[in-house]
C-alpha cells in the first residue's frame, strides 16, 4: 500500500505578485446557445416539418416535428427585448409580432433563423395578431386597429396604411385581436369584444370597411375552410361563420365549451379547438376538443383529451396537434383517430443543465429533471438538439467517448447511453450506485463515480453493455466534484474543513488515497496531464481563488500558484496554457498559466445564466448553465498592461450581469469599475426617458452589485446604462408582471 502524505497546506496562502512583463489580453466572445426555458407560448405556425412558435419572453422558437412524438428544438431567434405575441410564416420568412414591433426573420435554414428587417411603431399601440398576404403584412393592434406593412423589401418593412378602430373615451380595448386574409382582396378581423369586421384590401394602401357582424365575444383565433370561417372565442367556445356572396359573414353555428378557447385549426371534416380550463391559472390543465364539421352548421364534438397546461394555440402536422401553452410547455397530441385523441409528448425543455461532455460534434447535456439532451455543435454559432434520452431522472453528471455517454443519476444509478443517431431506445445498460452521485469521469476502460457522502465507486466499462462495479473508495464527507488523469483521481471535498483528496488508481480495482491538500469551500477540480486546477468559492472572510497544483508526483503534490477570482467561482477547465473559470454570478474568465506561479487573467466576459459545469476544446468554452447551454470563443489578444494577481477582475468598467432577467420586481446588477473612479448607473425606458439613477459615486473597485427595484414601474423593456472611466456600457432588462 502506498503511504499517505498529509500535505496540510492552505493553498490560498501562496503569495503572488504582478509579473513585470506585459501579458496578452484577449476576448471572450459569445457563440451559440440554447435557451432551455420556454415561457408563455402564444401562437404556433406550421410549415413543412417545423413548428414556429411565438414565445412571449423568448422571441421565435423553432421545433423540428418530423417525429411529433419527440419535438426537438431546432433553432431560435430572441435577440430582442420585445414580447412575442403572434407569428405567421410564408415561404422563407417568419413574421413575428413583438408588442410594438414586427420582425421579418429569414427561416430558409430553420436551424438558424436570422433577423432580416424590423418595423417598430412610432405611435404606441400593442399588436396581438399578424397575417401575410403577398407583399403585405396585416397586423392586429388591440388599441389602434389595423396596420398594413409593406414587406416587399424584407430588409426594410414600412407601414403604408392604418385603419383606426379606436373608440375615444372607451375604457376597454377597441382594436383588433387577430386577422385572416381571404383570397387576395378580403381580410377578416376579429375585434376586441366587438364581433367580426370585413375589410376590402384589394388596394392595401387604402383598406376599406365592407361590413360588420357585431357581438360581445372575444374571438382570438380564426381559421378558413371552404366557405366558412371558424373562430375560437375566449369563454364562448367555437363559432362558425358562413361567407356570403358579398364577402360578409353570417353566424351559422355556435358550440359553447367549458374554459377559455385559444386556438382553432381545421383539416378535412374535422375542427380542432384548444382551451384553457379551470381558473385563469396557466398551470391549470387544458383540453383539445375535436369536432365533426362535415356539416358546418351542426358541429359535433366527437373526441376530447386533457393536456397538462393551459392551451393558447395549435397547429397540425403528421397526425398530431402541436399545442402552444400558456406556461412553459409545447404539447403534442395524437389525432390520427379523431374520436380518441391522446397525449403523446410534453416538451418543457431543459430543467436544470448540470453538466456537459463532448463527443465529436455532439455536446451531451445532463439535465437533472429531463434526462439527457444530445446537441449538435458542428456549427458552434447555431447548436441544435438532435435527440434526447428521457428515461432518466435526477441526472447529475455525464462523461462520454466516441460511442457512448456514461450518465449518473439519483434514480437510475450509472446508465450507458448509445450516441448512435437514430437509436430509439438509447439506454443500453445500467448499474446501481451505493449513494447519490455528483460527478463522473472515464478513462476508456473504467468509470469513476463520485458519491455524495460515501466516496468513489469504480466500474469496469470495457463492455459498455455490462458495466461492473469493481471497487469502492470510502470517504464519508461531502464530495463536490471529481476529475481523472494519468492514473490519478482528485476528489473535491467541500466543507469548512474540506480537502482535495488525491487517489492513486493505477490499479482501479484498489484505489489508494496517497495525499490530501487542505482547502475549504472547494467548488470544482479538473486535471490536464500532471497538472490540476481547483476553484474555491468565498466564505467566512475568505476570497475565492483559482489554484494550480503539480501532480507529477501524486504522493507529494505541490501548489504552483494561485490567484483571486470572482466570489461565485463554480467550475474550472484546463487547456494548453490557459485555465478557464466560470461562476454562478455570470462571470467568465480566462487565465494565462504559462507561468503557473503567477496566473494572470487575460480575458473576462459574462454568461446569460449561472454556470454549473464547463468543458473547453480548441479555446471554445461549453457551459452548462442551469436553464441554458452556452458556447463562448476565447481569442488571444494584443499586448496590454497585466492584471493584478489578486484583483480578480479586469482593470476596466463592465456591466457584467442582470439576474434574474426577465424579472418580476427586483433584479441584481453586477458591475465592475476601477477603484475610486466616478460611476453612474441609470435606468431608461423604451422612449429614452430616464427612470431613476441607481448609483452615483466612487467605485469601490472589483466586482459590485446594485439592486434595481421596479415595484412601481410598468412591465416592459428598460435599458441600464453604466458610465465609468470615460466608458459607457448598456444592458437591456425586461420587467414582467
C-alpha positions in Angstrom: 0.0 0.0 0.0 1.2 3.5 -0.9 1.8 5.8 2.1 -0.5 8.8 2.7 1.3 12.1 2.7 -0.8 14.6 4.7 0.2 17.7 2.9 -1.8 20.0 5.2 -1.4 23.3 3.5 -3.8 26.1 3.0 -3.1 26.6 -0.7 -4.6 30.1 -0.7 -1.7 31.3 1.3 0.6 31.2 -1.7 1.6 34.9 -2.2 1.6 36.3 -5.7 2.9 39.4 -7.3 2.2 41.1 -10.6 4.5 39.9 -13.4 6.9 42.5 -14.7 6.3 41.7 -18.4 3.1 42.6 -20.3 0.6 39.9 -20.9 -1.6 39.1 -23.9 -5.1 40.2 -23.1 -7.8 38.5 -25.2 -11.5 38.4 -25.5 -14.3 36.0 -24.8 -17.0 36.2 -27.5 -20.4 34.5 -27.3 -21.1 31.9 -30.0 -24.3 30.0 -29.9 -26.6 28.9 -27.1 -29.7 27.0 -26.4 -32.2 28.8 -24.1 -33.7 25.8 -22.4 -36.6 27.7 -20.9 -39.9 28.1 -22.7 -42.1 30.9 -21.3 -45.6 31.8 -22.5 -46.1 30.2 -25.9 -48.7 32.4 -27.6 -49.1 31.1 -31.2 -47.8 28.3 -33.4 -47.4 28.2 -37.2 -46.6 25.0 -39.1 -44.6 24.9 -42.3 -43.2 21.6 -43.6 -41.8 19.6 -40.7 -41.2 22.6 -38.5 -43.3 24.4 -35.9 -42.6 28.2 -35.5 -43.7 29.5 -32.1 -44.2 33.0 -30.8 -42.7 32.9 -27.2 -43.8 35.8 -25.1 -40.4 36.3 -23.5 -38.0 34.4 -25.9 -38.9 35.6 -29.4 -39.2 32.9 -32.0 -38.6 29.2 -31.2 -38.4 26.6 -34.0 -39.1 23.0 -33.4 -38.5 20.0 -35.7 -41.7 18.0 -35.6 -40.6 15.4 -38.2 -41.3 13.0 -35.3 -44.2 14.6 -33.5 -43.8 12.2 -30.6 -40.4 13.8 -29.9 -40.4 17.5 -30.9 -36.8 18.8 -30.8 -35.6 22.4 -30.6 -34.1 23.2 -34.0 -33.4 26.9 -33.8 -34.4 30.2 -32.3 -34.2 33.9 -32.6 -34.5 36.0 -29.4 -32.1 38.9 -29.8 -34.7 41.5 -28.9 -36.3 42.7 -25.7 -39.7 42.5 -27.3 -42.6 40.2 -26.4 -43.5 37.6 -29.0 -47.3 37.6 -29.3 -48.1 36.2 -32.7 -46.3 34.6 -35.7 -47.1 33.7 -39.3 -45.0 32.0 -41.9 -44.7 32.4 -45.7 -42.0 30.6 -47.6 -38.6 31.7 -46.4 -39.8 34.3 -43.9 -41.5 34.2 -40.5 -43.3 37.4 -39.4 -43.1 37.8 -35.6 -45.1 40.4 -33.7 -43.4 41.6 -30.6 -45.8 44.1 -29.0 -44.9 47.3 -30.8 -42.7 45.7 -33.5 -42.9 43.4 -36.5 -39.8 41.3 -37.1 -39.1 39.7 -40.5 -37.0 36.6 -39.9 -35.3 34.5 -42.5 -36.1 30.9 -41.9 -34.6 29.4 -45.1 -32.5 27.4 -42.6 -34.8 26.6 -39.8 -31.8 25.8 -37.6 -30.5 29.3 -38.0 -33.3 31.9 -38.0 -31.8 35.3 -38.9 -33.4 38.7 -38.5 -33.7 40.4 -41.9 -35.7 43.5 -41.0 -37.9 45.2 -38.4 -40.7 47.7 -38.3 -41.3 49.4 -34.9 -44.3 51.5 -34.1 -43.8 55.2 -33.5 -47.3 55.8 -32.2 -47.6 53.2 -29.4 -50.3 50.5 -29.7 -49.9 46.8 -29.0 -50.1 44.2 -31.7 -51.7 40.9 -31.0 -52.1 39.1 -34.3 -50.4 39.0 -37.7 -51.1 37.7 -41.2 -49.3 38.0 -44.5 -50.7 38.2 -48.0 -48.3 38.8 -50.9 -46.1 41.7 -50.1 -48.1 43.0 -47.2 -48.3 42.1 -43.5 -51.6 42.9 -41.7 -51.0 43.5 -38.0 -53.9 43.5 -35.5 -53.4 46.3 -32.9 -55.6 45.9 -29.9 -55.7 49.7 -29.4 -55.4 51.3 -32.8 -56.9 48.8 -35.1 -55.4 47.6 -38.4 -51.9 48.3 -39.6 -50.6 47.5 -43.1 -46.9 47.0 -43.5 -45.2 46.6 -46.9 -42.6 43.8 -46.7 -41.7 43.7 -50.4 -38.2 44.7 -49.2 -37.9 42.4 -46.2 -34.8 44.3 -45.0 -36.9 47.5 -44.7 -40.5 46.9 -43.7 -42.6 50.1 -44.0 -46.0 50.9 -42.6 -48.1 52.1 -45.6 -51.6 52.3 -44.1 -53.8 52.1 -41.0 -57.4 51.7 -40.3 -58.2 53.1 -36.8 -61.0 51.3 -34.9 -60.2 53.1 -31.6 -63.3 54.5 -29.8 -62.4 57.6 -27.9 -63.4 57.5 -24.3 -63.8 53.8 -24.2 -62.3 52.1 -21.1 -61.9 48.8 -22.9 -59.6 47.9 -25.9 -61.4 48.7 -29.1 -58.9 47.5 -31.6 -58.4 44.1 -33.3 -57.4 40.8 -31.7 -56.5 38.8 -34.9 -56.8 38.9 -38.6 -57.1 36.4 -41.5 -56.9 37.0 -45.3 -59.5 35.5 -47.6 -58.2 35.4 -51.2 -56.2 38.4 -52.4 -58.8 41.1 -51.7 -60.6 40.4 -48.4 -59.4 40.5 -44.8 -61.4 39.3 -41.8 -60.7 40.9 -38.4 -61.8 39.7 -35.0 -62.5 42.8 -33.0 -61.8 43.2 -29.3 -65.2 42.1 -27.8 -67.0 43.7 -30.8 -67.5 40.8 -33.3 -66.2 40.3 -36.8 -65.4 43.0 -39.4 -64.8 42.5 -43.1 -62.2 44.7 -44.9 -61.6 45.2 -48.6 -57.8 45.2 -49.1 -57.7 45.0 -52.9 -55.7 48.2 -52.5 -53.6 47.5 -49.4 -52.7 51.2 -49.2 -56.4 52.1 -48.6 -58.1 49.4 -46.6 -61.9 49.9 -46.6 -64.5 48.5 -44.2 -67.1 46.4 -46.0 -69.3 45.0 -43.2 -69.6 44.3 -39.5 -71.1 41.5 -37.5 -71.4 42.8 -34.0 -71.2 40.7 -30.9 -69.6 40.9 -27.4 -67.5 37.8 -27.9 -63.7 37.9 -27.6 -62.5 35.9 -30.7 -58.8 35.2 -30.5 -58.2 32.9 -33.5 -59.6 32.4 -36.9 -59.3 29.5 -39.5 -60.7 29.4 -43.0 -62.1 26.2 -44.6 -64.2 26.1 -47.7 -66.7 28.9 -47.5 -66.7 29.1 -43.7 -64.6 30.9 -41.1 -64.1 29.0 -37.8 -63.5 31.1 -34.7 -62.2 30.2 -31.2 -63.7 32.6 -28.7 -62.2 33.0 -25.2 -65.0 32.0 -22.9 -67.5 31.1 -25.6 -66.1 28.1 -27.4 -66.4 27.6 -31.2 -68.2 29.8 -33.7 -68.8 29.1 -37.4 -69.4 31.9 -39.8 -70.5 31.4 -43.4 -69.1 33.7 -46.1 -71.8 35.4 -48.1 -71.7 36.4 -51.7 -70.8 40.0 -50.7 -68.0 38.5 -48.5 -69.8 39.5 -45.3 -70.1 36.9 -42.6 -73.2 35.2 -41.1 -73.1 33.1 -37.9 -74.4 29.6 -38.6 -73.3 27.7 -35.5 -72.0 28.2 -32.0 -70.9 25.5 -29.6 -70.2 26.7 -26.0 -67.2 25.0 -24.4 -66.0 24.9 -20.9 -62.9 27.0 -20.3 -61.2 29.6 -22.4 -60.8 28.6 -26.1 -57.5 29.8 -27.5 -56.9 28.4 -31.0 -58.7 26.5 -33.8 -57.5 24.5 -36.8 -59.5 22.7 -39.5 -58.4 19.8 -41.6 -60.9 17.9 -43.8 -64.1 17.4 -42.0 -62.6 18.0 -38.5 -62.1 21.1 -36.4 -59.7 21.2 -33.5 -60.1 23.6 -30.6 -57.7 24.0 -27.8 -58.7 25.6 -24.5 -57.5 26.5 -21.0 -59.5 25.0 -18.2 -60.3 25.8 -14.6 -59.3 29.2 -13.3 -57.0 31.5 -15.2 -54.0 29.9 -13.5 -51.8 28.9 -16.5 -50.6 25.9 -14.6 -54.2 24.5 -14.7 -54.9 21.9 -17.3 -56.1 22.4 -20.8 -58.1 20.4 -23.3 -58.5 19.7 -27.0 -61.9 19.1 -28.4 -62.4 17.6 -31.9 -65.5 18.5 -33.9 -67.0 16.7 -36.9 -67.8 19.7 -39.2 -68.9 17.7 -42.2 -72.0 19.9 -41.8 -70.6 23.2 -40.7 -74.0 24.3 -39.4 -74.1 21.4 -36.9 -70.6 20.9 -35.5 -70.5 17.9 -33.1 -67.8 17.0 -30.5 -66.5 13.5 -31.3 -63.3 13.4 -29.2 -61.5 15.2 -26.4 -58.4 14.9 -24.3 -56.9 16.9 -21.5 -53.4 18.4 -21.7 -51.2 19.4 -18.8 -51.2 23.1 -19.4 -53.5 26.0 -20.5 -53.7 25.9 -24.3 -53.2 29.1 -26.3 -52.9 27.8 -29.9 -52.3 24.8 -32.0 -51.1 23.6 -35.4 -51.5 20.3 -37.2 -48.7 18.1 -38.6 -48.1 14.4 -39.3 -51.2 13.1 -37.5 -50.6 15.3 -34.4 -51.7 18.6 -32.9 -48.8 20.7 -31.7 -50.1 22.9 -28.9 -48.5 26.2 -27.6 -49.4 26.5 -24.0 -49.5 29.4 -21.5 -46.8 28.1 -19.3 -43.5 26.7 -20.5 -44.5 23.7 -22.5 -45.0 22.5 -26.0 -47.6 19.7 -26.1 -48.0 17.1 -28.9 -51.4 15.3 -29.1 -52.0 12.3 -31.4 -55.1 12.8 -33.6 -54.9 10.0 -36.1 -58.1 8.7 -34.6 -60.2 11.9 -34.0 -62.5 10.0 -31.7 -59.7 9.1 -29.3 -57.0 11.8 -29.2 -54.1 11.0 -26.9 -51.4 13.0 -25.1 -48.2 11.9 -26.9 -45.5 14.3 -25.6 -44.8 17.3 -23.4 -41.7 19.3 -24.1 -40.9 21.9 -21.5 -37.3 22.0 -22.5 -34.4 21.9 -20.1 -34.9 21.6 -16.4 -31.5 22.3 -14.9 -28.5 21.5 -17.0 -26.0 20.2 -14.5 -23.1 19.0 -16.7 -21.8 18.9 -20.2 -19.5 16.5 -22.1 -18.2 16.4 -25.7 -18.2 13.6 -28.2 -17.1 14.6 -31.6 -19.5 17.2 -32.9 -22.0 16.4 -30.2 -22.5 18.1 -26.8 -24.1 15.8 -24.2 -26.1 17.7 -21.7 -27.0 16.3 -18.3 -30.4 17.6 -17.3 -31.5 17.0 -13.7 -35.2 16.9 -14.4 -35.4 16.0 -18.1 -32.8 13.3 -18.7 -30.1 13.6 -21.4 -30.1 16.1 -24.3 -27.8 15.5 -27.3 -26.9 18.7 -29.2 -25.2 19.1 -32.5 -22.4 21.7 -32.1 -20.8 21.3 -35.5 -21.7 24.9 -36.0 -20.9 26.5 -32.6 -22.9 29.6 -33.5 -26.1 27.5 -34.0 -26.2 24.5 -31.7 -29.4 22.4 -32.0 -30.9 19.4 -30.2 -30.9 16.2 -32.3 -32.2 13.7 -29.8 -33.0 13.1 -26.2 -32.9 10.3 -23.7 -35.9 10.8 -21.4 -35.8 7.6 -19.4 -33.5 9.2 -16.7 -34.3 11.3 -13.7 -32.1 13.3 -11.3 -29.2 13.4 -13.8 -26.1 14.8 -12.1 -23.2 14.3 -14.4 -22.1 12.8 -17.7 -18.9 11.7 -19.4 -18.6 10.4 -23.0 -16.4 8.7 -25.5 -16.9 8.3 -29.3 -19.8 5.9 -29.0 -21.4 6.1 -25.5 -22.4 8.6 -22.8 -21.9 7.4 -19.2 -24.6 9.1 -17.1 -25.0 9.1 -13.4 -28.4 9.9 -11.9 -30.1 9.8 -8.5 -32.7 7.4 -9.6 -31.1 5.1 -12.2 -27.5 4.9 -11.0 -24.9 4.5 -13.8 -26.5 4.4 -17.2 -24.8 3.7 -20.5 -26.4 5.6 -23.4 -25.7 5.0 -27.1 -24.7 8.1 -29.1 -25.6 6.5 -32.4 -28.1 8.7 -34.2 -31.5 7.3 -34.8 -31.4 4.9 -31.9 -34.9 4.9 -30.5 -34.1 3.5 -27.1 -30.5 4.6 -26.4 -30.1 3.2 -22.9 -28.0 0.1 -23.4 -27.2 -0.8 -19.8 -27.5 0.3 -16.1 -25.8 -0.4 -12.9 -26.8 0.6 -9.3 -24.8 3.1 -7.2 -24.3 2.9 -3.5 -25.1 6.6 -2.9 -26.3 9.7 -4.7 -23.9 10.6 -7.5 -22.4 14.0 -8.1 -19.7 13.5 -10.8 -18.2 11.0 -13.2 -15.0 10.7 -15.2 -13.9 7.9 -17.6 -10.5 6.7 -18.9 -11.5 4.2 -21.6 -11.9 1.0 -19.6 -13.0 2.4 -16.2 -15.6 4.9 -14.9 -15.0 6.8 -11.7 -18.1 8.0 -9.9 -18.1 10.5 -7.0 -20.8 9.6 -4.4 -22.2 12.5 -2.4 -21.4 11.2 1.1 -19.7 7.8 0.5 -16.6 8.4 -1.6 -16.0 7.0 -5.1 -17.2 3.9 -6.9 -15.2 2.4 -9.7 -16.8 0.5 -12.7 -15.3 -1.7 -15.4 -16.9 -0.4 -18.6 -14.7 -2.4 -21.1 -18.0 -3.9 -22.2 -20.4 -0.9 -22.2 -23.4 -3.3 -22.2 -22.3 -4.8 -18.8 -20.8 -2.1 -16.5 -19.5 -3.8 -13.4 -18.6 -2.4 -10.0 -15.0 -3.3 -9.1 -14.2 -1.0 -6.2 -15.4 1.4 -3.6 -13.1 4.1 -2.1 -14.9 5.1 1.0 -14.9 8.8 2.2 -17.8 9.8 4.3 -17.6 13.5 3.7 -19.5 15.7 1.2 -17.9 15.4 -2.3 -18.5 18.3 -4.7 -16.6 17.1 -7.8 -14.2 14.6 -9.3 -11.6 14.5 -12.0 -9.2 11.9 -13.6 -5.9 12.0 -15.4 -2.9 9.7 -15.8 -3.9 7.1 -13.1 -4.9 9.8 -10.6 -8.3 10.8 -9.3 -8.9 14.1 -7.5 -11.9 14.4 -5.2 -13.0 17.9 -4.2 -14.5 17.6 -0.7 -16.5 20.7 0.1 -17.0 21.7 3.7 -15.4 24.2 6.2 -12.6 21.8 6.8 -12.6 20.4 3.3 -9.7 19.0 1.2 -8.6 17.9 -2.2 -8.1 14.1 -1.9 -5.6 12.6 -4.3 -6.3 9.0 -5.1 -4.0 6.7 -7.0 -6.0 4.4 -9.4 -3.1 2.9 -11.2 -4.9 -0.3 -10.1 -8.6 0.8 -10.5 -9.7 -2.2 -8.5 -7.8 -1.0 -5.5 -7.8 2.8 -5.3 -5.5 4.3 -2.7 -5.6 7.7 -1.0 -2.0 9.0 -1.3 -2.2 12.6 -0.3 -4.5 15.3 0.9 -4.5 19.1 0.4 -6.5 21.0 3.0 -8.8 23.5 1.3 -12.2 24.9 2.3 -15.2 25.5 0.1 -14.0 23.6 -3.0 -16.3 24.1 -6.0 -14.6 22.1 -8.7 -11.4 20.3 -9.8 -10.0 19.5 -13.2 -6.8 17.8 -14.5 -4.7 18.1 -17.6 -1.6 15.8 -17.8 0.2 16.2 -14.5 -1.5 19.5 -13.5 -4.7 20.0 -11.6 -6.7 23.2 -11.1 -9.2 23.9 -8.3 -11.5 26.7 -7.7 -12.9 27.7 -4.3 -15.8 30.0 -3.6 -15.7 32.7 -1.0 -16.9 32.3 2.6 -16.0 33.2 6.2 -13.9 36.2 5.1 -12.0 34.0 2.6 -11.8 35.2 -1.1 -12.5 32.8 -3.9 -9.4 31.5 -5.7 -8.0 29.5 -8.6 -5.1 27.3 -7.7 -2.8 25.3 -9.9 -1.3 22.1 -8.5 1.6 20.0 -9.7 0.6 16.2 -9.6 3.7 14.8 -11.3 4.4 13.1 -8.0 0.9 12.4 -6.7 2.2 11.4 -3.3 3.9 14.8 -3.0 1.8 17.3 -4.8 2.8 21.0 -4.8 1.0 24.2 -5.2 2.4 26.0 -8.2 0.4 29.3 -8.0 -2.9 30.9 -7.0 -5.0 33.9 -7.9 -8.2 35.5 -6.7 -11.3 35.0 -8.8 -14.9 36.2 -8.6 -16.7 35.2 -5.4 -19.1 32.7 -7.0 -16.5 30.6 -8.8 -18.1 27.3 -9.6 -16.3 25.5 -12.4 -12.8 25.3 -14.0 -11.3 23.8 -17.1 -7.7 23.5 -18.4 -6.5 23.6 -22.0 -2.9 24.3 -23.1 -1.5 27.3 -21.1 -4.9 28.6 -20.0 -7.3 28.0 -17.1 -11.0 28.8 -17.7 -13.2 29.8 -14.8 -17.0 30.3 -14.7 -19.1 31.4 -11.8 -22.7 31.4 -10.6 -22.8 35.2 -10.8 -22.4 35.1 -14.6 -18.7 35.7 -14.7 -16.3 34.1 -17.2 -12.6 34.5 -17.0 -9.5 33.1 -18.8 -6.1 32.9 -17.0 -2.7 32.6 -18.6 -0.9 29.9 -16.6 2.2 29.5 -18.8 3.9 30.8 -15.7 1.9 28.7 -13.2 3.5 30.6 -10.3 1.7 33.7 -11.4 -1.7 33.1 -13.1 -2.9 36.3 -14.9 -6.4 37.0 -16.0 -6.3 37.7 -19.8 -10.0 37.8 -20.7 -13.3 38.3 -19.0 -16.9 38.3 -20.0 -20.4 37.2 -18.8 -22.8 34.3 -19.4 -26.5 34.5 -19.7 -27.1 32.2 -16.7 -25.2 31.0 -13.7 -22.6 28.4 -14.7 -22.6 25.0 -13.1 -20.0 23.0 -15.2 -17.9 23.6 -18.2 -15.6 21.9 -20.7 -13.2 23.5 -23.1 -12.0 22.3 -26.5 -9.9 24.4 -29.0 -10.3 27.5 -26.9 -14.1 27.2 -27.1 -16.0 27.1 -23.8 -19.1 24.9 -23.5 -21.0 25.9 -20.4 -23.8 24.0 -18.6 -25.6 27.0 -17.1 -28.9 25.8 -15.5 -31.6 26.8 -17.9 -29.2 27.4 -20.8 -26.4 25.7 -22.6 -23.9 28.4 -23.8 -20.8 28.4 -26.1 -18.1 31.0 -26.0 -14.9 31.5 -28.1 -11.7 32.7 -26.4 -9.5 34.7 -28.7 -6.0 35.7 -27.7 -5.5 39.4 -28.0 -2.9 42.2 -28.1 -0.4 43.2 -25.5 -1.9 45.1 -22.6 -0.9 46.0 -19.1 -1.1 42.9 -16.9 -4.0 42.5 -14.4 -3.2 42.4 -10.7 -2.7 38.9 -9.4 -5.1 39.5 -6.6 -7.7 41.7 -8.2 -9.9 39.0 -9.6 -11.2 41.2 -12.5 -10.3 43.4 -15.4 -9.0 46.9 -14.9 -11.9 48.5 -16.6 -15.6 49.2 -16.3 -18.1 46.4 -17.2 -21.8 45.9 -16.7 -21.5 42.2 -16.3 -24.9 40.8 -15.4 -28.5 41.3 -14.5 -30.2 38.5 -12.6 -32.9 37.5 -12.9 -33.7 38.7 -16.4 -36.5 38.9 -17.3 -37.5 39.8 -13.7 -40.7 40.4 -11.8 -39.9 43.2 -9.2 -36.2 43.2 -8.4 -33.1 42.3 -10.4 -29.5 42.3 -9.2 -27.0 44.2 -11.4 -23.4 43.0 -11.3 -20.8 45.5 -12.4 -17.1 46.5 -12.0 -15.1 49.7 -12.4 -11.6 50.9 -11.5 -11.3 51.7 -7.8 -12.2 55.3 -6.9 -13.4 56.2 -10.4 -16.7 58.1 -10.7 -19.5 55.7 -11.6 -23.1 56.4 -12.5 -25.7 53.8 -13.2 -29.1 54.9 -14.6 -32.3 53.3 -15.9 -34.1 54.5 -19.0 -37.4 53.3 -20.5 -38.1 52.5 -24.2 -38.8 56.1 -25.0 -35.4 57.1 -23.8 -36.6 58.9 -20.7 -34.6 58.5 -17.5 -36.5 56.5 -14.9 -34.0 56.5 -12.0 -30.3 56.8 -11.0 -29.3 53.7 -9.2 -25.8 54.6 -8.3 -23.8 57.9 -8.4 -20.5 57.9 -6.6 -17.0 56.4 -6.4 -16.4 52.8 -7.4 -15.2 50.6 -4.6 -13.1 48.6 -7.0 -13.6 45.0 -8.2 -17.0 43.5 -8.7 -20.0 45.2 -7.1 -23.8 44.7 -7.1 -26.7 47.2 -7.2 -30.4 46.4 -7.0 -32.9 47.7 -9.5 -36.2 47.7 -7.6 -39.1 48.2 -10.1 -42.1 47.6 -7.9 -43.9 50.8 -9.1 -42.9 50.6 -12.8 -45.0 49.2 -15.7 -43.9 46.0 -17.4 -41.6 46.3 -20.4 -38.0 46.7 -21.5 -35.6 49.0 -19.7 -32.1 50.0 -20.5 -29.4 50.0 -17.8 -26.6 52.5 -18.5 -23.2 52.4 -16.7 -21.0 55.4 -17.1 -17.5 54.9 -15.6 -13.9 55.8 -16.5 -14.9 57.6 -19.7 -16.7 54.4 -20.9 -20.5 53.9 -21.4 -22.0 50.4 -21.3 -25.6 49.5 -21.7 -27.7 46.4 -21.0 -31.4 45.7 -21.6 -33.6 44.1 -18.9 -37.2 43.1 -19.1 -39.8 43.6 -16.3 -42.7 41.2 -16.4 -45.8 41.1 -14.3 
